[in-house]
Amino acid sequence: MNNWNPRSDHVVSFIDLGTNSVRMMVVRLNPNYSYTLISQEKEVVRLGESEFGDNTLRREAMDRTVLVCHKFVQLSKAYGADEIIMIATSAAREATNQNVLVERMREEVGVELGVISGIEEARLIHLGVSSGVDLGTRDALFIDIGGGSTEVIIGDQERYSMLDSLMLGAIRTTSMFIPEGHKGPVDENLYSKMKRHARGVMVHTVRSASMVKYDQVWGSSGTIVNLAEMAARAYGGRPGVLRFSHLKKLAAMLRSLDLASRRLVPGINPERADIIIAGAAILETFMEELHIEELNVSDRGVLNGMLVDYLSGIEGYPHAQRMSVRETSVLQLGRSCNVDEQHAETVLRLALELFDSAKEIGLHNLGSKERELLRYAAYLHDVGDFISFDNHHSHSYYIVRNADLLGFEGREIAIMANLVLYHRKRPPRRKDPGMADLDERTQQNIITLSAFLRLAETLDRSHAGLVSGVRFTKKDKSEVVLEVVAEVDASLEIWGLDDDQKAFHKAFDRSLRVKVRGAA
């Protein structure tokens, strides 16, 4: 477990020294077990430049890296970092003069540099990428093409069955096959040599991966993200997905251009223009050998894995409780907006009791997926208070719609955003801006689920948890009976239900009759 007192804020800086670039992420750990992203920075340093012939880090490359790391450490301290964790990957771990870099970091930067193995790098990549998608127990293949190495992982949300690290990367392959200073096109013969080399390096990994069944393929790293961005600009396709057919066309186009023209290709990161062809050759070979028609693209990686690994060691964080990506993401958003958790949990409980009892009497036929979205929306319904109580339902809509909640599809986020919008004030209308673009079935689901959330919110309007239980007991063609259990006086909550009659009737074409058990 990490040594952190949850009664106080704690700022941590994570720094990743890659073969191509240095990345930094600074986060504040909050007393309510959420975290706040303070800063993210990246600078290209080419630590592995000219290294892979004799496995020696060049002084100029180390100078650039030390300078950037010193800047990042000073920036971290300016943000109040109490702890700085710095790791290095392929370029440093393979260097015969690795100790020189470690000593310079200690003396000139003031931070202890940890050089991690390829397998540990693969583990962190898996943590980083899988924590941003909803896999559950389904296995996925993960491919991360770095500057000096490529990591290949097979695993589900939490566990992995295969971790591999190959001495195959965009900078390494470029230095092996493209002469230093070459600025012209790359001919087909040279590109074929790159692919042939990649095929030889990955042969055992491909064989092992071919023996395992997986449902999805995920590609990460700057190389893959940049290839996907260029392919999307040139050939269209679904956002966040790279098709093999598009990659082949893109690679052919890129290698036909000289370096100056390559830097002008729409979507390219100009700093990658000299190494992107080697990266394309590696990815194209992987997709050929494993018969991958398309892969999902993630911008998460080692740095995200470092954060998740750190949080997993702190009791109280969702990451330490093996929660799903979706639940972890929702909790993180709610806590970062300082929601009243007691009220949020009460509304959540009441909303689910309403959903379940309504299904029992045949009031709706929605399933577990809709129930889950209601649950998350109930927890998040008041996040807009973070901005202002006035009109907070609208603020809640904006926050949920734009918070980049992890593990959710766009349609699911739209449903949750509309539910938090309509938890108070007027009920939803199909022609409303947030509703009009949704299909008819989704619109009806929002109308139905928002009725449950409105009732649940009303039943805890005092934020005192006075209502201990609620359930629909019976229905006929004109009326539904709602039984409310309150062991103390909950008159304010019961009176408020009159205001929800219109929304309830719109959802179910019936009026609501309330029966109270207890002292209320």
C-alpha positions as CSV (number, residue, x, y, z in Angstrom):
1,M,0.0,0.0,0.0
2,N,1.2,3.6,-0.7
3,N,1.8,5.8,2.3
4,W,-0.7,8.6,1.9
5,N,-3.0,10.2,4.5
6,P,-6.4,10.5,2.9
7,R,-7.2,13.5,5.2
8,S,-4.9,15.7,3.1
9,D,-4.2,16.4,-0.6
10,H,-1.2,14.7,-2.1
11,V,0.3,15.7,-5.4
12,V,2.2,13.0,-7.4
13,S,4.1,13.5,-10.7
14,F,4.7,10.5,-13.0
15,I,7.4,10.8,-15.7
16,D,8.1,8.2,-18.4
17,L,11.4,8.3,-20.3
18,G,10.7,6.6,-23.6
19,T,13.0,6.0,-26.6
20,N,11.4,8.9,-28.5
21,S,9.9,11.2,-25.9
22,V,9.5,12.1,-22.3
23,R,6.0,12.4,-20.9
24,M,4.8,13.7,-17.6
25,M,1.5,13.6,-15.7
26,V,0.8,15.4,-12.5
27,V,-2.2,14.5,-10.4
28,R,-3.7,15.6,-7.1
29,L,-5.1,12.8,-4.9
30,N,-8.1,14.2,-3.0
31,P,-9.3,13.2,0.4
32,N,-12.5,11.8,-1.0
33,Y,-10.5,9.2,-3.0
34,S,-10.8,11.0,-6.3
35,Y,-7.9,12.5,-8.3
36,T,-7.5,15.7,-10.3
37,L,-5.3,15.9,-13.3
38,I,-3.2,19.0,-12.9
39,S,-0.9,18.8,-15.9
40,Q,0.2,16.7,-18.8
41,E,3.3,17.4,-20.8
42,K,5.3,15.7,-23.6
43,E,8.6,16.6,-25.3
44,V,10.5,14.7,-28.0
45,V,14.1,14.0,-27.0
46,R,15.1,11.0,-29.1
47,L,17.0,9.3,-26.2
48,G,17.5,6.3,-28.4
49,E,18.9,8.1,-31.4
50,S,21.9,6.3,-32.9
51,E,21.9,3.9,-29.9
52,F,20.9,0.6,-31.4
53,G,24.0,-0.1,-33.3
54,D,26.3,-0.5,-30.3
55,N,23.7,-0.2,-27.4
56,T,25.3,3.1,-26.2
57,L,23.3,6.2,-25.3
58,R,24.8,9.2,-27.0
59,R,25.9,12.2,-24.9
60,E,23.8,14.6,-26.9
61,A,20.7,12.5,-26.5
62,M,21.3,12.2,-22.7
63,D,21.9,16.0,-22.5
64,R,18.5,16.6,-24.2
65,T,16.8,14.1,-21.9
66,V,18.3,15.4,-18.7
67,L,17.4,19.0,-19.7
68,V,13.7,18.1,-20.3
69,C,13.5,16.0,-17.2
70,H,14.9,18.8,-15.1
71,K,12.3,21.1,-16.5
72,F,9.5,18.6,-15.8
73,V,10.7,18.1,-12.3
74,Q,10.8,21.8,-11.6
75,L,7.3,22.1,-13.1
76,S,6.1,19.3,-10.9
77,K,7.4,21.0,-7.8
78,A,5.8,24.2,-8.9
79,Y,2.5,22.3,-8.9
80,G,3.2,21.2,-5.4
81,A,4.3,17.6,-6.1
82,D,5.2,15.7,-2.9
83,E,6.3,12.7,-4.8
84,I,8.0,12.2,-8.2
85,I,8.1,8.8,-9.8
86,M,10.3,8.5,-12.9
87,I,10.8,5.4,-15.0
88,A,12.7,4.6,-18.2
89,T,12.0,2.0,-20.9
90,S,13.6,0.5,-23.9
91,A,16.4,2.9,-24.7
92,A,17.7,3.0,-21.2
93,R,17.3,-0.7,-20.3
94,E,19.3,-1.8,-23.3
95,A,22.1,0.7,-23.0
96,T,25.5,-0.5,-21.8
97,N,26.0,3.0,-20.2
98,Q,22.6,3.0,-18.5
99,N,24.3,3.7,-15.2
100,V,25.5,7.1,-16.6
101,L,22.0,8.2,-17.3
102,V,20.8,7.0,-13.9
103,E,23.6,8.9,-12.1
104,R,23.0,12.1,-14.1
105,M,19.3,12.0,-13.2
106,R,20.2,11.6,-9.6
107,E,22.9,14.3,-9.6
108,E,21.5,16.9,-12.1
109,V,17.7,16.3,-11.7
110,G,17.5,15.1,-8.2
111,V,15.2,12.1,-8.9
112,E,15.9,8.4,-8.7
113,L,15.3,6.9,-12.2
114,G,13.9,3.4,-12.3
115,V,14.7,1.4,-15.4
116,I,12.0,-1.2,-16.0
117,S,12.0,-4.4,-17.9
118,G,10.2,-5.0,-21.1
119,I,7.7,-7.3,-19.3
120,E,7.0,-4.6,-16.7
121,E,6.5,-2.1,-19.5
122,A,4.0,-4.5,-21.0
123,R,2.2,-4.9,-17.7
124,L,1.9,-1.1,-17.3
125,I,0.6,-0.7,-20.9
126,H,-2.0,-3.3,-20.2
127,L,-3.1,-1.5,-17.0
128,G,-3.1,1.9,-18.8
129,V,-5.1,0.8,-21.8
130,S,-7.5,-1.7,-20.2
131,S,-8.4,0.9,-17.5
132,G,-9.9,3.0,-20.3
133,V,-12.1,0.4,-21.9
134,D,-14.9,-1.9,-20.7
135,L,-13.7,-5.4,-21.3
136,G,-15.0,-7.3,-18.3
137,T,-13.8,-10.9,-18.6
138,R,-13.4,-10.8,-22.4
139,D,-9.8,-11.2,-23.6
140,A,-8.3,-8.6,-25.9
141,L,-5.0,-8.3,-27.8
142,F,-3.0,-5.2,-27.1
143,I,-0.2,-3.9,-29.4
144,D,2.0,-0.9,-28.4
145,I,4.7,0.2,-30.8
146,G,7.3,2.4,-29.1
147,G,10.5,3.8,-30.4
148,G,12.7,1.0,-29.3
149,S,10.4,-1.9,-28.4
150,T,6.9,-3.3,-29.1
151,E,4.9,-4.7,-26.3
152,V,2.2,-7.4,-27.0
153,I,-0.3,-8.4,-24.3
154,I,-3.4,-10.6,-24.2
155,G,-5.7,-10.1,-21.2
156,D,-9.0,-9.0,-20.0
157,Q,-10.0,-6.0,-17.7
158,E,-7.8,-7.0,-14.8
159,R,-5.7,-10.0,-15.7
160,Y,-3.3,-11.0,-18.5
161,S,-2.4,-14.3,-19.9
162,M,0.5,-13.1,-22.1
163,L,3.0,-10.4,-21.7
164,D,5.7,-10.0,-24.3
165,S,8.3,-7.3,-25.2
166,L,10.0,-7.3,-28.6
167,M,13.2,-5.5,-29.6
168,L,11.3,-3.9,-32.4
169,G,10.4,-0.2,-32.5
170,A,10.0,2.8,-34.9
171,I,13.3,4.4,-34.1
172,R,15.2,1.1,-33.9
173,T,13.9,-0.1,-37.2
174,T,14.5,3.3,-38.9
175,S,18.1,3.3,-37.8
176,M,18.6,-0.2,-39.0
177,F,17.2,0.3,-42.5
178,I,17.1,4.0,-43.5
179,P,20.6,5.6,-43.9
180,E,21.2,8.5,-41.5
181,G,20.4,11.8,-43.2
182,H,18.2,10.1,-45.9
183,K,15.4,12.6,-46.8
184,G,14.0,11.0,-49.9
185,P,11.1,8.5,-50.5
186,V,11.4,5.0,-49.2
187,D,11.3,2.5,-52.0
188,E,9.2,-0.7,-51.9
189,N,12.3,-2.9,-51.7
190,L,13.5,-1.2,-48.5
191,Y,10.0,-1.3,-47.0
192,S,9.8,-5.0,-47.7
193,K,13.1,-5.5,-45.9
194,M,11.7,-3.7,-42.8
195,K,8.6,-5.9,-42.9
196,R,10.7,-9.1,-43.3
197,H,12.8,-8.1,-40.3
198,A,9.7,-7.4,-38.2
199,R,8.2,-10.7,-39.2
200,G,11.4,-12.5,-38.0
201,V,11.4,-10.7,-34.7
202,M,7.7,-11.3,-33.9
203,V,7.5,-14.9,-35.1
204,H,7.3,-16.6,-31.7
205,T,4.9,-13.9,-30.3
206,V,2.6,-14.3,-33.3
207,R,2.6,-18.1,-32.8
208,S,1.7,-17.7,-29.1
209,A,-1.0,-15.1,-29.9
210,S,-2.5,-17.3,-32.6
211,M,-3.2,-20.0,-30.1
212,V,-5.4,-17.7,-27.9
213,K,-8.9,-16.5,-28.6
214,Y,-9.5,-12.8,-28.1
215,D,-12.5,-10.6,-28.9
216,Q,-10.9,-7.2,-29.6
217,V,-7.6,-5.7,-30.7
218,W,-6.3,-2.5,-29.2
219,G,-3.4,-0.4,-30.5
220,S,-1.7,2.2,-28.5
221,S,1.4,4.5,-28.6
222,G,2.1,7.7,-30.5
223,T,3.0,5.7,-33.7
224,I,-0.4,3.9,-33.9
225,V,-2.4,7.0,-32.8
226,N,-0.7,9.1,-35.5
227,L,-1.2,6.4,-38.2
228,A,-4.9,6.2,-37.3
229,E,-5.3,10.0,-37.4
230,M,-3.8,10.2,-40.9
231,A,-5.8,7.3,-42.1
232,A,-9.0,8.9,-40.8
233,R,-8.2,12.1,-42.6
234,A,-7.4,10.4,-45.8
235,Y,-9.9,7.6,-46.0
236,G,-12.6,8.2,-43.4
237,G,-14.0,5.3,-41.4
238,R,-15.1,5.0,-37.8
239,P,-13.5,7.3,-35.2
240,G,-10.9,5.5,-33.1
241,V,-10.6,2.5,-35.5
242,L,-7.8,1.8,-37.9
243,R,-8.6,-0.6,-40.8
244,F,-5.8,-2.8,-42.3
245,S,-6.8,-1.8,-45.8
246,H,-6.5,1.9,-44.9
247,L,-3.1,1.3,-43.3
248,K,-1.7,-0.4,-46.4
249,K,-2.8,2.5,-48.6
250,L,-1.5,5.0,-46.1
251,A,1.9,3.3,-45.9
252,A,2.2,3.2,-49.7
253,M,1.5,6.9,-49.8
254,L,3.9,7.9,-47.0
255,R,6.8,6.0,-48.5
256,S,6.3,7.6,-51.9
257,L,7.0,11.1,-50.4
258,D,10.2,12.7,-49.4
259,L,10.7,13.8,-45.8
260,A,9.7,17.4,-46.4
261,S,6.4,16.3,-48.1
262,R,5.7,13.7,-45.5
263,R,5.7,16.4,-42.8
264,L,2.8,18.1,-44.6
265,V,0.5,15.1,-44.7
266,P,-2.8,16.0,-43.0
267,G,-2.9,14.6,-39.5
268,I,0.8,13.7,-39.2
269,N,2.9,14.7,-36.2
270,P,5.8,16.4,-38.1
271,E,8.2,15.2,-35.4
272,R,7.4,11.6,-36.3
273,A,7.7,12.0,-40.1
274,D,11.2,10.4,-40.2
275,I,10.2,7.3,-38.2
276,I,6.6,6.8,-39.1
277,I,7.3,4.5,-42.1
278,A,9.1,2.0,-39.9
279,G,6.2,2.2,-37.5
280,A,3.8,1.5,-40.3
281,A,5.9,-1.5,-41.5
282,I,5.8,-3.0,-38.0
283,L,2.0,-2.5,-37.6
284,E,1.2,-3.7,-41.1
285,T,3.2,-6.9,-40.5
286,F,1.5,-7.6,-37.2
287,M,-2.0,-7.1,-38.8
288,E,-1.0,-9.4,-41.7
289,E,0.4,-12.2,-39.5
290,L,-2.5,-12.2,-37.1
291,H,-5.2,-11.6,-39.8
292,I,-6.4,-8.4,-38.1
293,E,-8.9,-6.5,-40.3
294,E,-9.2,-3.6,-37.9
295,L,-8.0,-2.4,-34.5
296,N,-9.3,0.0,-31.9
297,V,-7.0,2.9,-31.1
298,S,-6.2,4.2,-27.6
299,D,-4.1,7.2,-26.6
300,R,-3.5,5.6,-23.2
301,G,-0.3,3.8,-22.2
302,V,2.6,3.5,-19.7
303,L,1.9,6.8,-18.0
304,N,-1.8,5.9,-17.4
305,G,-0.6,2.5,-16.2
306,M,1.7,4.1,-13.7
307,L,-1.2,6.1,-12.2
308,V,-3.5,3.1,-12.0
309,D,-0.8,1.0,-10.5
310,Y,-0.2,3.7,-7.9
311,L,-3.9,4.2,-7.0
312,S,-4.3,0.4,-6.8
313,G,-2.1,0.5,-3.8
314,I,-4.2,2.9,-1.9
315,E,-7.1,1.4,0.1
316,G,-10.3,3.3,-0.6
317,Y,-9.6,4.1,-4.2
318,P,-11.9,2.2,-6.7
319,H,-8.8,0.9,-8.4
320,A,-7.9,-1.0,-5.2
321,Q,-11.3,-2.5,-5.1
322,R,-11.3,-4.1,-8.5
323,M,-14.3,-2.1,-9.7
324,S,-15.2,-2.1,-13.4
325,V,-13.8,0.7,-15.6
326,R,-17.3,2.2,-15.9
327,E,-17.9,2.3,-12.2
328,T,-14.4,3.6,-11.4
329,S,-14.8,6.4,-14.0
330,V,-18.2,7.4,-12.6
331,L,-17.0,7.5,-9.1
332,Q,-13.9,9.5,-10.1
333,L,-16.1,12.1,-11.9
334,G,-18.6,12.3,-9.0
335,R,-15.9,12.7,-6.3
336,S,-13.9,15.2,-8.4
337,C,-17.1,17.3,-8.5
338,N,-17.6,16.9,-4.7
339,V,-21.0,15.3,-4.9
340,D,-22.9,14.7,-1.7
341,E,-22.2,11.0,-1.7
342,Q,-24.7,10.2,1.0
343,H,-27.5,11.8,-1.0
344,A,-26.2,10.3,-4.3
345,E,-26.2,6.8,-2.8
346,T,-29.7,7.3,-1.4
347,V,-31.1,8.4,-4.7
348,L,-29.3,5.6,-6.4
349,R,-30.9,3.0,-4.1
350,L,-34.4,4.4,-4.4
351,A,-34.1,4.7,-8.2
352,L,-33.2,1.0,-8.5
353,E,-35.9,0.0,-6.1
354,L,-38.4,1.8,-8.4
355,F,-36.9,0.3,-11.5
356,D,-37.0,-3.2,-10.1
357,S,-40.5,-3.1,-8.6
358,A,-41.9,-1.4,-11.7
359,K,-40.5,-4.3,-13.8
360,E,-42.1,-6.9,-11.4
361,I,-45.6,-5.5,-12.0
362,G,-45.1,-5.2,-15.8
363,L,-44.7,-1.4,-16.0
364,H,-41.7,-1.7,-18.3
365,N,-39.5,-4.3,-19.9
366,L,-36.1,-2.7,-19.8
367,G,-33.1,-4.8,-19.0
368,S,-29.8,-4.8,-17.0
369,K,-28.0,-2.4,-19.4
370,E,-30.7,0.3,-18.9
371,R,-30.7,-0.4,-15.1
372,E,-26.9,0.1,-15.0
373,L,-27.2,3.5,-16.8
374,L,-29.9,4.6,-14.4
375,R,-27.6,3.6,-11.5
376,Y,-24.7,5.7,-12.8
377,A,-27.0,8.7,-13.7
378,A,-28.5,8.6,-10.2
379,Y,-25.0,8.8,-8.6
380,L,-24.1,11.7,-11.0
381,H,-27.3,13.6,-11.0
382,D,-26.1,16.5,-8.9
383,V,-22.5,16.9,-10.3
384,G,-23.7,20.3,-11.7
385,D,-23.8,21.7,-8.1
386,F,-20.0,21.9,-8.6
387,I,-20.6,24.9,-10.9
388,S,-23.7,26.4,-9.3
389,F,-26.9,25.1,-7.6
390,D,-29.0,27.4,-9.9
391,N,-29.7,25.5,-13.1
392,H,-27.5,22.6,-11.8
393,H,-29.4,20.0,-13.8
394,S,-28.2,21.8,-17.0
395,H,-24.6,21.9,-15.6
396,S,-24.9,18.2,-14.8
397,Y,-25.8,17.5,-18.4
398,Y,-22.8,19.4,-19.7
399,I,-20.4,17.7,-17.4
400,V,-21.6,14.2,-18.0
401,R,-21.8,14.8,-21.8
402,N,-18.2,16.1,-22.0
403,A,-16.3,14.3,-19.2
404,D,-14.9,11.5,-21.4
405,L,-16.3,8.8,-19.1
406,L,-14.3,5.7,-19.7
407,G,-15.8,2.4,-20.9
408,F,-19.0,3.9,-22.3
409,E,-20.3,4.2,-25.8
410,G,-21.5,7.6,-27.1
411,R,-25.2,6.5,-27.0
412,E,-24.8,5.4,-23.3
413,I,-23.3,8.8,-22.4
414,A,-26.1,10.6,-24.2
415,I,-28.7,8.6,-22.1
416,M,-27.0,9.3,-18.8
417,A,-26.5,13.0,-19.7
418,N,-30.2,13.3,-20.5
419,L,-31.2,11.5,-17.3
420,V,-29.3,13.9,-15.1
421,L,-30.7,16.8,-17.1
422,Y,-34.3,15.7,-16.5
423,H,-34.0,14.7,-12.9
424,R,-35.8,18.0,-12.0
425,K,-37.8,20.8,-13.6
426,R,-39.8,19.8,-16.7
427,P,-39.8,16.3,-18.1
428,P,-38.1,15.4,-21.4
429,R,-39.5,16.1,-24.8
430,R,-38.5,14.2,-28.0
431,K,-37.8,17.5,-29.8
432,D,-35.4,18.8,-27.1
433,P,-31.8,19.5,-28.4
434,G,-30.3,16.6,-26.5
435,M,-33.1,14.2,-27.5
436,A,-33.9,15.0,-31.2
437,D,-30.9,13.2,-32.7
438,L,-31.5,10.0,-30.7
439,D,-33.6,7.1,-32.1
440,E,-37.1,6.6,-30.9
441,R,-36.4,3.7,-28.7
442,T,-33.6,5.6,-26.9
443,Q,-35.9,8.6,-26.4
444,Q,-38.5,6.4,-24.8
445,N,-35.9,4.8,-22.5
446,I,-34.9,8.2,-21.3
447,I,-38.5,9.2,-20.7
448,T,-39.1,6.0,-18.7
449,L,-35.8,6.1,-16.7
450,S,-36.0,9.8,-15.9
451,A,-39.4,9.2,-14.3
452,F,-37.7,6.8,-11.8
453,L,-34.9,9.2,-11.2
454,R,-37.2,12.2,-10.6
455,L,-39.2,10.2,-8.0
456,A,-36.0,9.0,-6.3
457,E,-34.7,12.6,-6.1
458,T,-38.0,13.9,-4.7
459,L,-38.0,11.1,-2.1
460,D,-34.7,12.4,-0.7
461,R,-35.2,16.1,-1.3
462,S,-34.2,16.9,2.2
463,H,-30.9,15.0,1.8
464,A,-31.7,13.4,5.2
465,G,-32.4,9.8,4.1
466,L,-35.8,9.8,5.6
467,V,-37.3,7.2,3.2
468,S,-36.1,3.8,3.9
469,G,-37.8,2.0,1.1
470,V,-40.1,2.4,-2.0
471,R,-41.8,0.1,-4.4
472,F,-44.6,-0.1,-6.9
473,T,-47.2,-2.6,-5.7
474,K,-49.8,-2.8,-8.4
475,K,-51.2,-1.2,-11.5
476,D,-54.3,-1.1,-13.6
477,K,-55.1,0.7,-16.8
478,S,-55.3,4.2,-15.2
479,E,-53.3,4.1,-12.0
480,V,-50.1,2.8,-10.4
481,V,-49.8,2.4,-6.6
482,L,-46.5,3.5,-5.0
483,E,-45.7,2.4,-1.5
484,V,-43.3,4.6,0.5
485,V,-41.7,3.3,3.7
486,A,-40.7,6.1,6.1
487,E,-40.1,5.4,9.8
488,V,-40.0,9.1,10.6
489,D,-41.9,12.1,9.3
490,A,-41.2,12.5,5.6
491,S,-44.0,14.9,4.7
492,L,-41.8,17.2,2.6
493,E,-40.8,14.2,0.4
494,I,-44.4,12.9,0.1
495,W,-45.8,16.3,-0.8
496,G,-43.2,16.7,-3.5
497,L,-44.4,13.7,-5.3
498,D,-47.4,15.7,-6.6
499,D,-45.0,17.7,-8.8
500,D,-43.8,14.5,-10.5
501,Q,-47.3,13.4,-11.6
502,K,-47.0,14.9,-15.1
503,A,-43.6,13.2,-15.8
504,F,-44.9,9.9,-14.5
505,H,-48.1,10.1,-16.6
506,K,-46.0,10.9,-19.7
507,A,-43.8,7.9,-19.2
508,F,-46.5,5.3,-18.3
509,D,-49.8,6.8,-19.3
510,R,-51.1,6.3,-15.8
511,S,-51.5,8.5,-12.7
512,L,-49.6,7.8,-9.5
513,R,-51.3,7.0,-6.1
514,V,-49.0,7.1,-3.1
515,K,-49.4,5.0,0.0
516,V,-47.2,5.6,3.1
517,R,-46.2,3.1,5.6
518,G,-44.7,4.3,8.9
519,A,-44.9,7.6,10.8
520,A,-44.9,9.9,7.8
